[in-house]
């Protein structure tokens, strides 16, 4: 009994360090349940939810200090290390210099419609975009930003598409509910993203255009 209590106390002393290592190893993030399960199996003892939560809280407070350029945030249902806002411009410059494949305007447009209308069929998507979207949808599936979410009950039972966990990670959202409302988005005059590659332009043949309306 005394050995068990001593072992539990020693585990609690180093709990934050173990949690820190798990968050660091998370790819790209790790959920609360996964943290707790890994701790209990590796340390051979059980932990209360409050104990794990306190450990995470201790780490979040630690990295909120200005001596660190990164912090721990809860995004997409999991915890991960993120660069602080003050350094986004520096990181953005680096990414621009080293990233060659960005989402095209067509991909961003398609992704936005799926995010706000999900689950949505390709026919519904194309009626909003006004173009054939086979190529763009396929590319977004390959990038794991969208997924097949089932089939519609409509004629022919077409496939339904929705966003993935990678989508929320990519845009720094805790969940899909954190998307800005359409009325909160300022209209932009300039083109968003890069010019679509020639191959994508050829595959997305224009047949008209409508705008996304808030439901």
Secondary structure, 3 states (H helix, E strand, C coil): CHHHHHHHHHHHHCHHHHHHHHHHHCCCCECHHHHHHHHHHHHCCCCCHHHHHHHHHHHHHHHCCCCCCEEEEEECCEEEEEECHHHHHHHHHHHHHHCCCCCEHHHHHHHHHHHHHCCEEHHHHHHHHCECCHHHHHHHHHCCCEEEEEECCCCCCCEEEEECHHHHHHCCCCCHHHCCCHHHCCCCCCCCCECCCHHHHHHCCECCCCCCCCC
